[in-house]
């Protein structure tokens, strides 16, 4: 079995109280069964407080505060559960976030999600081509021919992104390679389409609104040699290609174009990427809607 990760993965460390966009606020916090069993067994004051803040049901979760924070998030940004019980007391989602895992027949691909500002920093501040590290535990696994073909196609797409001078040329060739057409229409029309999706933060709508009336097309917005945007485009393909296949190219093209256009309109790249990921990548429904618009 192979284990694949981006070349910056091992540098990732949670910023904890230094984070400006805590993942302990604004997100539903589900509690896995093993951790729920642990919480039921803690026989002291903190155990009673934990149980009083659990919403029971088909899926147990923490009862968020009025400002949608975890009830154990301190004002200084630190976690009372870690400080009181240690990191082993965290439920799986808290211990693993923002990591993601894509399980394939002969490998597990992992990464850190771009809803996290530290993950965004590591991705965008990297120099040159986005690289990947692979470890093999020596156990042979039966490969799936369809997966192998997808992974080979993805490697070709990576090569295009980093070998072509600008992203518009890279995506034009990427679409041709996948038998697709470059997304058409004005950027403002795509911004309007994105603005109709389920929303986590109203400020995302404000950012999309900066593109109102823009005459840029998707290729116009992608006419850039920015290595940061190239790394972003490649990372979108890395995370989503094995699930959505060749149409992921269209999703990556429109997403990178929107982000590029918002930055040109005065937005800050890292925060725009972070908010895009929070609003889009963490909603299967939103991605499905976008893909239907694109295909």
Buried (B, 14 or more C-beta within 10 A) or exposed (E): BBBBBBBBBEEBEBBEEEBEBBBBBBBEBBBBEEBBEBBEEBEEEBBEBBEEBBBEEEEBBBEBEEEEBBBBBEEEBBBBBBEBBEEEBBBEBBBEBBBBEBEBEBBEBBBBBBBBBBBBBBBBEBEEBBEBEEEEEEEEEEEEEEBEEBBEBBEEBBBBBBEBEBBBBBBBBBBEBBEBEBBEEBBBBBBBBBBEBEBBEEEBBEBBBBBEEBEBBBBBBBBBEBBBBBBBBBBBBBBBBBEBBBBBBBBBBBBBBBBBBBBBBEBEBBBBBBBBBBBBBBBEEBBEBBBEBBE
